Amino acid sequence: MNGSQPPQRRSALVLYGSETGNSQEVAEELGTLAERLHFRTHVAELNHYKPEVLKSHTLVILVVSTTGQGDFPANARSFWRSLLLKRLPPTFLEGVNFASFGLGDSSYPKFNWAARKLHKRLVQLGANEIYGCGEADQQHPEGLEGTFIPWLTDLRKHLLETYPLPPGQEPIPDDVQLPPKWVLTLQDKGESTSISTEQAVPEPQQNENPSDELPRLTRLNHDIRPLPGTLAATLTQNKRLTPPTHWQDVRHVCLTVPDHVSYVPGDMICITPKNFSSDVDALIQMMGWEEQADQLVSLVYNGTPSPEEEAPSPPIQGLDSYPQLTLRALLTDYIDIQAIPRRAFFASVAHYTSDEMHKERLIEFTYTGPEFLDELWDYTTRPRRSILEVLHEFDSVKVPWQHAVSVFPIFKGRQFSIASGGELKRSPGGGTTFELLIAIVKYQTVIKKVRQGVCTRYISALRLGSSLKVQLQKGGLNSSANQLVGPTVLIGPGTGVAPLRSMLWEKAAIVKAYQEENPGVELSIGPTLLLYGGRNQDADFFFADEWQRLGELIKLNVLTAFSRDQKQKVYVQDIIRQNYGLLFKLLHDMAGSVYICGSSGQMPKAVRGALTDAFQHGAEVETDRFNEQGAEQYLLGMEKTGRKPSAPRFIPLLESSSLSTLSRMSGLRILVPVKRVIDYAVKPRVNKANTGVETAGVKHSLNPFDELSVEEAIRLRERGAKNQSPMKVENILALSAGGAKCADTLRTAMAMGADRAFHVDVGDSPDGGPEPLTIAKMLQGVVKSENINLVLLGKQAIDGDQGQTGQMLAGLLGWPQATQASKVEIKDAEGAVEVTHEVDGGVETLRAKLPLVITTDLRLNEPRYATLPNIMKAKKKPLEKKTLADIGVEDKKRLKTIKVTEPPARQGGGKVEDVDGLIGKLKELGAL
């Protein structure tokens, strides 16, 4: 198809979204593959290009990791948002030929969601997939390589078939070195400088973190890197929390910045480490770079981009702003010489040795057969062997200093969940504080060598008062204010408690702010259960002194599992199983949210299994218990509605400034449940089986009481738009549960003025559909997921006349309710509402604050008729189809209709002429 193009016009664009660097390394390997097949190749971050640029390339390969709760990495989000623009036509990417590869971790439920969403959207916009999407799994026995290598091998074959080379041209062999894209050059030959990141420093002060094993970063202002998008923070605390005899060194680190910076629970601080001078000196000596080490250098592009192409993005951003950049400074501040080498590194350094035995061995590490992958794993990943150690063992390798940036990997920042929230955010001087809980990585490998994490080693050696560049990164999950103050289960073993601590302090800040602004008014706040796990209570029960203080304010209960304090090991999943009833009540009966924070792997799976057991065995009433399949479906429903039973390591929430008080409501978000019933003008008849009312061939319409609710929601919006009400309506959501024809009912509601609709498909049940309690639980789930603050629903449906759903919903939510409303009025911008209704002997007016449940009566208003233009517009409004499982609700039948019969027929009456005739008739009947 494109094979007839001249070789110089064959272009491949490889784009990646990467948080930790894995996707970038995969993308660079794919770029090398394309270059060897004679494509003019560019490798860059997704955010570096606009989607429309994809059309200008013969081939596009996209590589993306999944982070957070099924989210895109930061360097891919603007590209993704561009693809989501509603104005894009379905032919927007027509002519784009693409392949995609995702990297994820199957221990999380939203495995490879980012890659799957990207793939789906590209196809929706008309792009043509030339090769099936690949997915790598961090949990694969052979790591990411286990699935990437077979996919890469097959992709190469497919590209050669789809884009054949002209006669006489062959792919560039693997043993032929490709020219580096970027090279270092001397700024001024022969000129050297004494300035480097570890030299020419003031006289050192006393180190607050002494260590005989680690070199010291002696300058307080040692970090002069112009890293884009970073904050200049000062280290104000670097305190070890675990005792010196404990196996793990865990630090409570505090960083401050002078300005006000907004962040929320779940956000992260990203720290880019630096190398120690002893390691840099060793590399310089092994490579023979002593002469150039302290000379000023520049990074320049080694290619000739065509006029129509965008300038390639350099591998290190902001380097042109570095003051007096030397080779030594570059190696210290940017090059990750302690990384575990990948296959691409061995392929690269094999070109820089004259020792044939070394070269042969290095090339063997690049082979893709299973036995060679096992060898590579045993040599690098299993013993955690670093690049520096590899070069020490293969001492014949001599990389030219000019190629350092192309051969060695670049530092990627390490992410740490922020542990502070609420009042802990503010520093005494008016700035912002970021508190981190960091486990210093130090362990012994299978070859009995001690390994240390590059970033945590760097952090542990910093002196108090040191400045360092940090980046604030947003998390990927936005929980509503209702979830934050609602019933919550927090599960965080070890340092996984960090974002949960942030959440708890944020919750405390909301309660305090509300109490200050509403003295004497109690905020309805749900209970919080924290399940904490560690090894020893005396050694690693982090922040234990804070939990009691917070408990008095936010109804916090803490249950712990310390695995080594008794003979039999106990973990957080065991505590869940010991408290089935409590977990069931919080998560099912009270529709609470659950957050799981900690390492990937077995812990989230074990906790999820325990939660499944809780739903099977935790209910007091046996009929409320789930079977195994039902419990799993309930968990899946929680995930889909945002109640997060398997949330990832980082759990973000809303900005505290927007949550400082729940009494401030930005606008009304109204839910209007509607029901499709037999038209009120039709006389119902019992069906032949005496199981219910005959519905086949009978006219149906919108329940009259629900019609009143829709009308009132629209009137509230109209009054707000005319500034006749202190609060405007942000959104009106109509919802109906039933069979396929419920969509017509919802279209009617949208024609009247509702903005969008949910159709919960429960089928056309002959027994009348879900019971009121099931409907109330369904509405509860939607209220939480859609951040609703006002529910307007009819006081009853005219088919069953049960009149129970509104009251049940208010009870489940813990909200105030006003029933049978004949007048609704918003009184102020703080969410005060007055509701008038009839009572025996007169009229009563109630006053309550949002959030609120209101049921409507016939005297409330006169519903409008939908106009033809609005009926046409309603066809284009969004109508989303859901199931009860999506919302996390099971349709349990607690009541059974035994029989439905017609009422007894009345006998015909007779006319009496006068009072005497009436008396005589009554005596005849025995009534007198």
ZAMARGU-4260 file (C-alpha; in steps of 0.2 Angstrom, whole numbers, plus 5000, padded with zeros to 4 digits):
<rodrens>
0) 5000/5000/5000 | 5014/5012/5005 | 5028/5001/4999 | 5029/5010/4982 | 5035/5026/4990
5) 5053/5031/4989 | 5063/5026/5004 | 5067/5044/5009 | 5048/5047/5011 | 5045/5032/5023
10) 5042/5040/5040 | 5038/5032/5056 | 5032/5042/5072 | 5034/5033/5088 | 5025/5041/5102
15) 5025/5036/5121 | 5016/5041/5137 | 5027/5036/5152 | 5028/5039/5170 | 5043/5029/5176
20) 5052/5027/5159 | 5047/5009/5154 | 5036/5015/5140 | 5049/5027/5134 | 5062/5013/5133
25) 5050/5002/5123 | 5046/5016/5112 | 5065/5019/5108 | 5067/5001/5104 | 5052/5002/5092
30) 5060/5017/5085 | 5076/5008/5082 | 5066/4994/5073 | 5058/5006/5062 | 5075/5015/5058
35) 5083/4998/5053 | 5068/4995/5041 | 5073/5012/5033 | 5059/5023/5040 | 5064/5041/5044
40) 5060/5039/5062 | 5055/5051/5077 | 5052/5046/5095 | 5044/5058/5106 | 5032/5060/5120
45) 5013/5060/5115 | 5011/5078/5122 | 5024/5084/5110 | 5013/5081/5095 | 4995/5086/5090
50) 4984/5072/5084 | 4982/5080/5066 | 5001/5078/5064 | 4999/5059/5063 | 4992/5060/5045
55) 5009/5066/5039 | 5018/5050/5043 | 5018/5033/5034 | 5017/5024/5051 | 5012/5028/5069
60) 5016/5017/5084 | 5010/5022/5101 | 5016/5016/5117 | 5007/5020/5133 | 5008/5015/5151
65) 4993/5015/5163 | 4994/5024/5179 | 4983/5028/5193 | 4965/5022/5191 | 4966/5018/5173
70) 4973/5035/5168 | 4986/5041/5156 | 5003/5047/5161 | 5006/5066/5163 | 5016/5067/5147
75) 5001/5059/5137 | 4986/5068/5144 | 4985/5084/5134 | 4986/5073/5118 | 4972/5062/5125
80) 4962/5077/5129 | 4964/5083/5111 | 4957/5067/5105 | 4941/5068/5115 | 4935/5085/5108
85) 4917/5082/5103 | 4919/5092/5087 | 4931/5079/5079 | 4922/5070/5065 | 4923/5051/5063
90) 4935/5054/5048 | 4947/5065/5058 | 4961/5052/5058 | 4957/5044/5041 | 4973/5038/5032
95) 4983/5036/5048 | 4990/5018/5050 | 4995/5014/5067 | 5000/5000/5079 | 4999/5002/5098
100) 5007/4994/5113 | 5001/4995/5132 | 5011/4993/5148 | 5002/4988/5164 | 5000/4978/5179
105) 4987/4965/5180 | 4986/4965/5199 | 4976/4981/5197 | 4958/4979/5190 | 4960/4993/5176
110) 4974/4983/5168 | 4980/4993/5152 | 4965/5004/5152 | 4975/5019/5145 | 4981/5009/5130
115) 4964/5001/5127 | 4955/5018/5128 | 4968/5026/5116 | 4966/5011/5104 | 4947/5013/5104
120) 4947/5031/5101 | 4959/5031/5087 | 4948/5018/5078 | 4933/5029/5082 | 4941/5043/5073
125) 4945/5033/5057 | 4963/5027/5060 | 4967/5011/5053 | 4975/4998/5064 | 4989/4989/5054
130) 4994/4977/5068 | 4985/4971/5084 | 4987/4980/5100 | 5000/4972/5112 | 4999/4972/5131
135) 5014/4970/5143 | 5011/4964/5161 | 5022/4968/5175 | 5017/4952/5184 | 5022/4941/5169
140) 5035/4929/5175 | 5048/4936/5163 | 5042/4954/5166 | 5038/4966/5152 | 5049/4958/5140
145) 5039/4942/5141 | 5025/4949/5130 | 5034/4963/5122 | 5048/4953/5113 | 5035/4941/5104
150) 5025/4956/5099 | 5040/4965/5093 | 5046/4951/5082 | 5029/4948/5074 | 5028/4967/5071
155) 5044/4967/5061 | 5038/4953/5050 | 5021/4962/5047 | 5030/4979/5043 | 5041/4970/5030
160) 5026/4963/5022 | 5015/4979/5023 | 5029/4991/5018 | 5041/4980/5007 | 5058/4988/5004
165) 5063/4992/4986 | 5072/4979/4976 | 5090/4978/4981 | 5088/4986/4998 | 5088/4976/5014
170) 5085/4980/5032 | 5100/4987/5042 | 5107/4972/5051 | 5107/4972/5070 | 5126/4972/5071
175) 5127/4988/5061 | 5128/5003/5073 | 5115/5017/5069 | 5121/5034/5071 | 5116/5043/5087
180) 5102/5056/5086 | 5110/5067/5099 | 5129/5070/5103 | 5139/5080/5115 | 5151/5093/5109
185) 5164/5104/5118 | 5158/5122/5119 | 5176/5129/5118 | 5190/5117/5115 | 5203/5116/5128
190) 5194/5127/5140 | 5190/5118/5157 | 5181/5124/5172 | 5183/5119/5190 | 5164/5120/5193
195) 5155/5104/5195 | 5140/5098/5205 | 5152/5091/5219 | 5166/5103/5218 | 5170/5121/5223
200) 5159/5121/5238 | 5158/5131/5253 | 5165/5124/5269 | 5153/5110/5274 | 5142/5112/5289
205) 5138/5098/5301 | 5127/5085/5292 | 5111/5082/5300 | 5110/5064/5293 | 5127/5057/5295
210) 5131/5041/5287 | 5148/5032/5286 | 5143/5022/5270 | 5136/5036/5259 | 5145/5051/5252
215) 5138/5068/5258 | 5130/5081/5247 | 5138/5095/5256 | 5131/5110/5247 | 5113/5116/5253
220) 5110/5123/5235 | 5117/5108/5226 | 5102/5106/5214 | 5104/5119/5201 | 5096/5109/5187
225) 5083/5118/5176 | 5071/5104/5177 | 5055/5110/5168 | 5039/5111/5178 | 5047/5109/5195
230) 5046/5118/5212 | 5062/5124/5222 | 5059/5115/5238 | 5068/5116/5255 | 5071/5100/5265
235) 5065/5105/5283 | 5064/5087/5290 | 5072/5070/5286 | 5068/5060/5302 | 5069/5041/5303
240) 5053/5034/5311 | 5059/5016/5313 | 5071/5011/5327 | 5089/5009/5321 | 5088/4990/5325
245) 5073/4988/5313 | 5076/4980/5296 | 5069/4995/5286 | 5074/5013/5287 | 5058/5023/5285
250) 5059/5042/5284 | 5046/5056/5288 | 5052/5069/5275 | 5045/5087/5275 | 5048/5099/5260
255) 5042/5117/5260 | 5040/5130/5246 | 5038/5148/5249 | 5022/5150/5239 | 5004/5144/5241
260) 5003/5128/5231 | 4986/5118/5229 | 4986/5099/5231 | 4974/5086/5236 | 4975/5069/5244
265) 4982/5056/5232 | 4994/5069/5223 | 5012/5065/5222 | 5029/5073/5223 | 5041/5068/5210
270) 5060/5069/5215 | 5073/5067/5202 | 5089/5060/5210 | 5107/5063/5207 | 5122/5052/5207
275) 5136/5052/5220 | 5153/5059/5215 | 5162/5042/5219 | 5150/5033/5206 | 5153/5047/5193
280) 5172/5046/5196 | 5172/5027/5193 | 5162/5029/5177 | 5174/5043/5170 | 5189/5032/5175
285) 5182/5016/5167 | 5178/5026/5151 | 5194/5036/5150 | 5185/5053/5150 | 5196/5061/5163
290) 5202/5074/5150 | 5185/5080/5145 | 5176/5078/5162 | 5177/5096/5167 | 5175/5104/5151
295) 5160/5114/5145 | 5148/5104/5134 | 5133/5106/5123 | 5120/5093/5117 | 5116/5095/5099
300) 5105/5086/5086 | 5115/5074/5075 | 5103/5073/5061 | 5096/5084/5047 | 5077/5087/5049
305) 5068/5090/5033 | 5059/5108/5032 | 5042/5100/5033 | 5046/5091/5050 | 5045/5097/5067
310) 5061/5099/5076 | 5064/5084/5087 | 5063/5085/5105 | 5079/5083/5115 | 5081/5068/5127
315) 5084/5080/5141 | 5073/5095/5143 | 5080/5112/5149 | 5098/5107/5147 | 5102/5123/5136
320) 5098/5133/5152 | 5110/5124/5163 | 5124/5136/5170 | 5141/5130/5164 | 5136/5112/5160
325) 5151/5100/5160 | 5152/5082/5156 | 5154/5078/5175 | 5139/5089/5179 | 5129/5080/5165
330) 5133/5063/5172 | 5130/5068/5190 | 5113/5076/5187 | 5105/5067/5172 | 5112/5050/5168
335) 5106/5035/5177 | 5121/5025/5179 | 5114/5014/5193 | 5099/5008/5182 | 5097/4990/5178
340) 5102/4988/5160 | 5089/4983/5146 | 5093/4973/5131 | 5095/4990/5121 | 5109/4995/5132
345) 5119/4979/5128 | 5115/4981/5110 | 5122/4998/5110 | 5138/4995/5121 | 5142/4980/5110
350) 5148/4992/5097 | 5161/5000/5108 | 5172/4985/5113 | 5186/4977/5104 | 5186/4961/5114
355) 5178/4948/5104 | 5173/4937/5118 | 5165/4952/5127 | 5156/4957/5111 | 5149/4940/5109
360) 5143/4939/5126 | 5135/4957/5126 | 5126/4952/5109 | 5119/4936/5117 | 5110/4947/5130
365) 5101/4955/5115 | 5094/4939/5108 | 5075/4936/5110 | 5074/4918/5112 | 5067/4912/5129
370) 5083/4904/5134 | 5092/4921/5131 | 5079/4931/5140 | 5081/4919/5155 | 5100/4923/5154
375) 5097/4941/5153 | 5085/4940/5168 | 5097/4930/5179 | 5111/4942/5175 | 5102/4959/5177
380) 5085/4959/5185 | 5087/4945/5197 | 5103/4951/5206 | 5098/4969/5202 | 5115/4972/5193
385) 5118/4990/5188 | 5125/4998/5172 | 5140/5003/5182 | 5143/4985/5188 | 5141/4979/5170
390) 5154/4991/5163 | 5166/4985/5177 | 5164/4967/5172 | 5165/4971/5153 | 5180/4983/5156
395) 5184/4983/5137 | 5169/4993/5133 | 5174/5011/5130 | 5160/5023/5125 | 5165/5039/5117
400) 5160/5053/5128 | 5151/5062/5114 | 5138/5047/5114 | 5135/5047/5132 | 5117/5053/5131
405) 5112/5041/5117 | 5120/5026/5126 | 5115/5028/5144 | 5097/5030/5151 | 5091/5047/5158
410) 5085/5049/5175 | 5067/5048/5178 | 5059/5056/5193 | 5053/5044/5207 | 5035/5047/5213
415) 5030/5048/5232 | 5012/5050/5238 | 5010/5065/5248 | 5006/5061/5266 | 5000/5078/5272
420) 4982/5086/5270 | 4971/5099/5278 | 4980/5110/5291 | 4997/5100/5288 | 4998/5108/5271
425) 5003/5126/5277 | 5020/5130/5283 | 5023/5143/5297 | 5029/5156/5285 | 5014/5156/5274
430) 5021/5144/5261 | 5016/5126/5257 | 5022/5110/5266 | 5023/5093/5257 | 5025/5078/5269
435) 5031/5061/5263 | 5033/5044/5270 | 5048/5036/5262 | 5055/5019/5264 | 5074/5019/5261
440) 5077/5005/5248 | 5092/4994/5254 | 5093/4975/5253 | 5104/4961/5249 | 5102/4952/5233
445) 5104/4933/5228 | 5122/4936/5225 | 5124/4943/5243 | 5127/4961/5237 | 5119/4976/5246
450) 5108/4986/5234 | 5102/5004/5237 | 5088/5013/5228 | 5095/5027/5218 | 5082/5040/5224
455) 5080/5035/5242 | 5099/5034/5244 | 5100/5052/5238 | 5086/5058/5249 | 5093/5050/5265
460) 5110/5059/5262 | 5103/5076/5260 | 5106/5089/5274 | 5092/5099/5282 | 5091/5115/5273
465) 5095/5108/5256 | 5086/5114/5241 | 5080/5102/5228 | 5069/5102/5213 | 5053/5093/5214
470) 5038/5091/5203 | 5020/5091/5210 | 5010/5078/5200 | 4991/5076/5201 | 4983/5059/5204
475) 4971/5052/5192 | 4955/5049/5203 | 4943/5063/5208 | 4931/5058/5222 | 4916/5069/5227
480) 4914/5079/5242 | 4901/5067/5248 | 4913/5052/5247 | 4926/5062/5257 | 4914/5064/5271
485) 4904/5049/5268 | 4907/5031/5275 | 4924/5026/5270 | 4936/5011/5272 | 4954/5015/5271
490) 4966/5000/5269 | 4985/5005/5269 | 4999/4993/5275 | 5016/5001/5278 | 5020/5017/5269
495) 5004/5014/5259 | 4996/5024/5273 | 5003/5040/5267 | 4989/5046/5255 | 4976/5039/5267
500) 4984/5050/5281 | 4982/5065/5269 | 4964/5060/5266 | 4960/5059/5285 | 4968/5076/5288
505) 4958/5083/5274 | 4942/5076/5281 | 4946/5084/5298 | 4949/5101/5289 | 4932/5100/5281
510) 4923/5096/5298 | 4932/5110/5307 | 4928/5123/5293 | 4910/5118/5293 | 4909/5119/5312
515) 4917/5137/5312 | 4905/5143/5298 | 4890/5134/5306 | 4891/5135/5325 | 4879/5123/5333
520) 4875/5114/5317 | 4881/5096/5316 | 4889/5090/5300 | 4882/5073/5295 | 4898/5063/5292
525) 4900/5045/5289 | 4911/5034/5299 | 4929/5030/5293 | 4938/5013/5296 | 4957/5013/5294
530) 4964/4995/5292 | 4983/4997/5294 | 4996/4983/5292 | 5014/4982/5297 | 5027/4970/5304
535) 5029/4976/5322 | 5018/4988/5332 | 5033/4995/5341 | 5043/4998/5325 | 5032/5003/5311
540) 5015/5009/5317 | 5017/5025/5308 | 5007/5041/5314 | 4999/5030/5328 | 4998/5046/5339
545) 4988/5055/5327 | 4974/5042/5325 | 4966/5045/5342 | 4966/5064/5339 | 4958/5062/5322
550) 4946/5049/5329 | 4937/5061/5340 | 4934/5073/5326 | 4930/5062/5311 | 4923/5046/5319
555) 4939/5036/5315 | 4941/5018/5320 | 4958/5010/5317 | 4960/4991/5316 | 4978/4984/5315
560) 4987/4969/5308 | 5005/4967/5314 | 5012/4951/5305 | 5027/4948/5317 | 5021/4952/5334
565) 5014/4934/5337 | 5018/4917/5331 | 5004/4916/5318 | 5006/4930/5304 | 4991/4942/5303
570) 4988/4953/5288 | 4975/4966/5283 | 4965/4953/5274 | 4964/4943/5290 | 4957/4958/5299
575) 4944/4960/5285 | 4938/4942/5288 | 4937/4945/5307 | 4926/4960/5304 | 4914/4954/5290
580) 4899/4962/5298 | 4907/4979/5300 | 4914/4979/5282 | 4897/4974/5275 | 4888/4988/5285
585) 4900/5001/5279 | 4902/4996/5261 | 4885/4989/5257 | 4871/4995/5269 | 4879/5013/5270
590) 4886/5012/5252 | 4903/5018/5258 | 4919/5019/5248 | 4935/5009/5250 | 4953/5014/5246
595) 4967/5002/5245 | 4985/5009/5245 | 5001/5000/5245 | 5012/4990/5234 | 5006/4980/5218
600) 5006/4961/5218 | 4998/4950/5230 | 4992/4962/5243 | 4978/4970/5232 | 4972/4953/5226
605) 4972/4946/5244 | 4962/4961/5250 | 4950/4960/5236 | 4947/4942/5240 | 4943/4946/5258
610) 4931/4960/5253 | 4922/4947/5242 | 4921/4936/5257 | 4914/4950/5267 | 4899/4952/5255
615) 4896/4934/5255 | 4896/4932/5274 | 4894/4949/5282 | 4875/4952/5281 | 4865/4949/5297
620) 4850/4943/5287 | 4854/4928/5277 | 4844/4934/5262 | 4855/4950/5260 | 4870/4939/5258
625) 4878/4937/5240 | 4884/4922/5232 | 4902/4922/5226 | 4897/4928/5208 | 4886/4941/5216
630) 4899/4948/5227 | 4911/4949/5213 | 4898/4959/5203 | 4895/4970/5217 | 4914/4974/5218
635) 4914/4977/5200 | 4899/4989/5201 | 4908/4999/5215 | 4923/5001/5203 | 4912/5007/5189
640) 4903/5020/5200 | 4918/5027/5208 | 4918/5018/5225 | 4935/5010/5221 | 4936/4993/5229
645) 4953/4991/5221 | 4960/5008/5220 | 4978/5010/5215 | 4993/5016/5225 | 4989/5034/5223
650) 4972/5040/5228 | 4968/5058/5223 | 4952/5068/5229 | 4946/5086/5227 | 4955/5101/5231
655) 4953/5106/5249 | 4948/5124/5245 | 4933/5118/5236 | 4929/5107/5251 | 4932/5119/5265
660) 4914/5118/5269 | 4900/5108/5262 | 4887/5122/5265 | 4894/5131/5250 | 4886/5124/5235
665) 4892/5130/5218 | 4875/5125/5210 | 4861/5112/5210 | 4865/5095/5203 | 4847/5087/5202
670) 4843/5069/5200 | 4825/5066/5194 | 4820/5047/5194 | 4805/5044/5182 | 4795/5028/5180
675) 4785/5022/5165 | 4768/5017/5170 | 4751/5013/5163 | 4743/5029/5157 | 4732/5036/5171
680) 4717/5037/5158 | 4718/5018/5155 | 4708/5007/5166 | 4720/4993/5172 | 4714/4974/5170
685) 4721/4959/5179 | 4730/4947/5167 | 4724/4929/5164 | 4737/4921/5175 | 4732/4932/5190
690) 4750/4937/5193 | 4748/4956/5189 | 4741/4969/5178 | 4740/4966/5159 | 4753/4978/5151
695) 4754/4971/5133 | 4746/4983/5120 | 4742/4995/5134 | 4746/5013/5133 | 4760/5019/5145
700) 4766/5036/5149 | 4777/5046/5162 | 4771/5043/5180 | 4761/5060/5184 | 4770/5063/5200
705) 4787/5061/5192 | 4782/5073/5178 | 4779/5086/5192 | 4797/5083/5198 | 4804/5085/5180
710) 4794/5101/5179 | 4800/5108/5196 | 4818/5104/5191 | 4816/5114/5175 | 4808/5129/5184
715) 4822/5129/5197 | 4834/5131/5182 | 4824/5145/5174 | 4823/5155/5190 | 4842/5153/5193
720) 4845/5159/5175 | 4834/5174/5178 | 4843/5178/5194 | 4826/5175/5203 | 4835/5161/5214
725) 4851/5162/5223 | 4857/5146/5216 | 4859/5141/5198 | 4856/5123/5191 | 4871/5115/5185
730) 4863/5099/5178 | 4847/5089/5178 | 4849/5070/5176 | 4834/5059/5173 | 4835/5041/5177
735) 4823/5026/5174 | 4824/5008/5178 | 4815/4996/5167 | 4814/4988/5150 | 4819/4995/5133
740) 4804/5006/5131 | 4810/5016/5146 | 4820/5025/5134 | 4805/5034/5127 | 4800/5040/5145
745) 4818/5047/5147 | 4817/5056/5130 | 4800/5063/5136 | 4809/5070/5152 | 4823/5077/5141
750) 4811/5085/5129 | 4804/5094/5144 | 4821/5100/5149 | 4832/5087/5157 | 4850/5088/5151
755) 4854/5069/5150 | 4848/5053/5156 | 4853/5036/5163 | 4843/5020/5158 | 4846/5006/5170
760) 4840/4991/5160 | 4832/4978/5172 | 4821/4971/5158 | 4802/4970/5157 | 4799/4960/5173
765) 4782/4952/5175 | 4783/4953/5193 | 4783/4972/5193 | 4802/4975/5192 | 4814/4979/5207
770) 4808/4982/5224 | 4808/5000/5232 | 4823/4996/5242 | 4833/4990/5227 | 4828/5006/5218
775) 4833/5016/5233 | 4850/5008/5233 | 4852/5011/5214 | 4848/5029/5216 | 4860/5030/5231
780) 4874/5024/5220 | 4870/5036/5206 | 4869/5051/5219 | 4887/5047/5224 | 4895/5044/5207
785) 4887/5059/5200 | 4889/5071/5215 | 4870/5075/5216 | 4865/5087/5229 | 4846/5087/5226
790) 4834/5073/5222 | 4817/5077/5216 | 4805/5062/5214 | 4787/5058/5214 | 4779/5054/5231
795) 4773/5038/5223 | 4771/5028/5206 | 4752/5026/5202 | 4755/5008/5197 | 4760/5001/5214
800) 4756/5016/5225 | 4769/5011/5238 | 4777/5028/5241 | 4793/5021/5249 | 4808/5025/5238
805) 4810/5043/5243 | 4811/5039/5262 | 4822/5024/5259 | 4834/5034/5249 | 4835/5048/5262
810) 4839/5035/5275 | 4852/5027/5265 | 4861/5043/5261 | 4859/5050/5278 | 4851/5066/5270
815) 4836/5076/5276 | 4820/5074/5267 | 4804/5084/5263 | 4789/5074/5257 | 4774/5078/5247
820) 4780/5095/5242 | 4768/5108/5236 | 4781/5122/5235 | 4800/5122/5234 | 4810/5138/5236
825) 4829/5140/5237 | 4833/5153/5250 | 4851/5157/5249 | 4868/5152/5241 | 4873/5141/5255
830) 4860/5128/5250 | 4845/5132/5262 | 4829/5126/5255 | 4811/5129/5261 | 4798/5116/5256
835) 4779/5118/5259 | 4767/5103/5261 | 4749/5100/5267 | 4747/5092/5284 | 4731/5088/5294
840) 4723/5104/5298 | 4734/5116/5287 | 4750/5119/5278 | 4767/5116/5285 | 4784/5124/5279
845) 4800/5115/5282 | 4818/5122/5280 | 4833/5111/5277 | 4850/5112/5269 | 4857/5103/5254
850) 4860/5089/5250 | 4841/5085/5251 | 4828/5072/5245 | 4811/5080/5240 | 4795/5070/5235
855) 4782/5079/5225 | 4763/5081/5226 | 4750/5086/5213 | 4749/5103/5220 | 4767/5108/5216
860) 4765/5114/5198 | 4757/5112/5181 | 4769/5102/5169 | 4772/5109/5152 | 4770/5101/5136
865) 4786/5097/5126 | 4788/5107/5110 | 4792/5100/5094 | 4810/5108/5093 | 4813/5101/5111
870) 4807/5084/5106 | 4820/5085/5091 | 4834/5091/5103 | 4830/5077/5115 | 4835/5064/5102
875) 4853/5071/5102 | 4854/5072/5121 | 4865/5059/5130 | 4856/5044/5136 | 4868/5031/5144
880) 4863/5013/5147 | 4868/5005/5163 | 4864/4989/5173 | 4861/4987/5191 | 4878/4978/5192
885) 4887/4994/5185 | 4880/5003/5200 | 4884/4990/5212 | 4867/4984/5216 | 4859/4967/5217
890) 4841/4964/5212 | 4836/4954/5228 | 4818/4949/5229 | 4812/4950/5247 | 4793/4951/5243
895) 4783/4939/5232 | 4766/4943/5224 | 4755/4928/5227 | 4740/4933/5218 | 4731/4948/5210
900) 4712/4948/5208 | 4699/4960/5202 | 4690/4969/5217 | 4673/4961/5221 | 4659/4967/5209
905) 4647/4979/5217 | 4629/4975/5216 | 4617/4988/5208 | 4609/5001/5219 | 4590/5006/5220
910) 4581/5022/5222 | 4570/5025/5237 | 4557/5039/5236 | 4557/5046/5254 | 4564/5043/5271
915) 4551/5031/5276 | 4556/5021/5261 | 4574/5021/5266 | 4570/5015/5284 | 4560/5001/5277
920) 4574/4996/5265 | 4587/4996/5279 | 4575/4985/5290 | 4573/4973/5276 | 4592/4971/5274
925) 4594/4969/5293 | 4603/4985/5295 | 4591/4992/5308
</rodrens>
